[in-house]
Amino acid sequence: MNFKKNIDLKSLKKKYDNDGFVVIKSFLSKDDVNFIKNDLKNFISNDAKNLKNRDINYTKDNKINSIHKTSNWKLINKIQNDDNLQKISKKLLSEPPKNFGAELFAKPAKTGMPSPIHQDNFYWAIDNANGLTFWISLDNSSKRNGGIFYFKKTHKLGLLQHKPSYAPGSSQTVKYYEGMKLFKKYTPDLKPGDCIIHHSLIVHGSQKNISKNPRTGLTIRYIGKSSKKDKNLQRLYLSELKTQVFSRNK
């Protein structure tokens, strides 16, 4: 796997700190994207059938919408430990990074489900919110097929209040949506291999995919070496999640 090198890390960090996210074009080659997609098919064929409840979500036509447990996918483990990703993460986090899992957001054509606006750290429950996500596009992604969108600079607001969304794969949403009207909403146009790196506090989401094209994104997550779980926040989130999972499975 050959991730884009010779990136100006100083400029990258400046934009990341200012906006809460940064886009890197052609982060992966087409060949690498195709390799990941083929390997993903094998992972789904061998492991997806063993995933249940919060680990996997399906659309109304029984297609995979998201996978939240990828620890058995060997390629993911290799990607997480890539020197280039570790180097970029260290610069943006201002300290050595720790691996913090990975997820797949498949959002299939015509029935891909939306993701209500949220902040990742409401789920992650990290005490200092020093975490980030590499969102790697495996398909074209835009407003036309439920592309991810961001509210610029909202990471500077701190952790916002959330409320239950009852949406599979994204169980919480920002409580006071009206406040987002004060911030610029931005939906990047991405090609396969493009990447977004976003802060754990940036408010973001996506619309449903009613187009004829899938919108698959692979996320690789890191937190700072000094980051720890906030047990109270984690307890609150897990309590809310348990109630929603039970409700969906009734």
N, C-alpha and C positions, 0 to 999 in steps of 0.2 A: 504494500500500500504506500503510494507516494503522495503525501500531502504537499500542497504548495509551499515552497520555501522562499527565502529572500523577502519576507514580509517586513515592512517597516513597523516594528513593534511599538516604537514610540508614538507614531501617528495613530496606530491601531488603538492603543490604550487611551489616547486623548479623546478619540471619538467614542469609544466604549464608555469612558467615564462621563462624557458630556450627554450622550443620548440614551445610554442604557443598553445599547446594542450596536453591532457593527456588522456589515456585510462583506464577505470575501468572495469575489468571483473566481470561478475555476479553481476552487480549493482542491478538488479531485478531478482527475481526467475521466473521460467517457469510459475508457477501459476499466478503470477502477470502480466506477459506478456500476457497470455491468457485472463486474466480478462480485460486488456486494449483493446485487439483486439476485444473482444466481445462487449465491451462498445462502441468502435469506430464504429462498424457496426450499432449500434442503432443511434449514432450521425449522421452518413452518411445518414441513412434511413430517419431520421426526419428533418435534417437541411441542408444537402448538396444541395437539390433541390432549396433552397432559396438563395444560394450563386451565385454571378455573377462576371464577369469581373476579376479584379485582385485578388479576394478572393478565386478563385478556377481555376484550370487548368486541362484540359483533354488531353489524348493521342489521336492519330489518330483513334484508335478504340473505342473512347468515354469512356475510363476508367479514373478514377481520378488519376492524376499524383501528384498533390499537393493541399493542402488546407492552405490558409494563414489567415483565420479568424476562430478562434476556441473559441471565447468568449462565445458562447452558449453551449459549451461542459462542463458540470458540473464537470466531472472527472478532466479535465485539471485544473480548478480552485483549486481543492483539491490538485493536485500534485504540483502546483506552490507554494502553501503555506506550503508544507511539511517541517518540522523542519530540517530534515537532508539536504535537498537541500539548504535551507536557510543558514545553518551552513557552508556548503562547499563553497557556493557563497561568503559569508562574508569573508572567509579566502582568497580566490583567488582574490577577488576584493579589499581586504584590507580596506573595509568599509561595512556597512550594505547594503544589496541588495534591489532593487526595481524590482517587476515583470515587464517584458517587452514583454509579449505575448508568443505565442506558435504557432507552425506550424506542419503540417504533410506532409512528403515527401513519397508518396506511391510507386512511381516508379514500376509499375506493370510489370509482366513478358512479355518479347518479345517486348514491345512497350514503356517501361519507358523512358522518355526523359532525356537527359543529362543536367547538370548544368554547365555552363561556369565558369571558375575560377574567383573568386571575393573575396572581403573582405566584411564582413557583415556590417561594419560601413559606407560603402558608401551608403547603404540603410537606416541604422538606424540614421545616422547623429548626433551622440552623440559628444558633444564638447571635451571630454577628452578620448573618445574611451574606456572607462572603462566598458566594457560589455562582457558577455560570453554566451555560448550556451551549454546546456546539450543535446547531440545528442544520443537518446536512441534507440537502434536497436530492432525492433520487429520481424525481420527475420534474417537469415544469411546474412551477407554483406561482399563482397570481390570484387576483380578485376573481378571475373567471372560474377557478376550481377550488375555492375554499382555502386560499393561501393564508398563511399566518400574518397577523397584523400586530402593530405595536403602537402604544401611546408614548411618544417621545418624552424623555426626561422624567417619567413617572417613578423611576427607581429612586429618585431623590425625596420621595414622599415618605419613605419608610414603609413598614408593613401596614397595609390597610385592613379595615374590617372586611370580612367575607361572610357569605351566607350560603346555605346549601343550594346547589344547582340541580341536583338529581340527574345530572348528565353522566352517563357511563364514561369513565376515563378522565373526567374533569369534574369532580364532585363538588367543588366550591366555586363561587364567583364573587367578584368585588361587590360589596353591599350597596354602595352609593355610585351607581353608574353615571349619574348626571355630572359628577365631578370630572369625568373624563373629557367632557366637552371643552374643557379649558386647555387641553393638550392636543398637539397635532397627531393625527392618526396616519400611520404609514404602513403600506402593504408592499413589501419588496417583490419585484418580478425576478424569479429565480429560474435558472436552468439546472439540469442535472449536474451535480458536482459543485454547485454554489453552496455557500455556507453562511449562516448567521450565527454570531456568538452573542448571547444575551444574558443580562444580569438577572439574578434570582428575584429581584424586586421589580423588574420592569413589568408593567401591566400589558398583557397580550392575550390573544385569542384567535379564533378563526371561524368562518362561516361554514355551513354545510356545503358539500360538493354535489351540485346538481348537474355538473358538466359530464361529458362522455369520457373525460380523461381522469385517471387517478392522480392523487397528490400525496406521494409518499415522502415522509421525512424521518430521518434517523437522528436521534439525539444522544449525545455523549455528554455526561455531566461531571463536573468537578467542584469540590469545595476547598477552601484554604486549609492548610495543615493545622492551624490553630482553632478551626471551627469545631463546635460541639453541638449536640442536640439540645434544644430547649425542651425539657421534659414536659413542662406545662403546656406549651404550644402543641407539642406532639400528641399529648393526651387529648387535647381538645379536638384536633383534626381526626384522630383515629376513632374517637367517639362518634363524631359526625359521620364519618365514612361507614362505620359499622351499621348505623341506622339506615343509611341510604342503600347499602348493598342488600341488607335484609329486605327493604321495601321493594327493590327491583327484582328480587328472587321469589317474591310471594306469588 
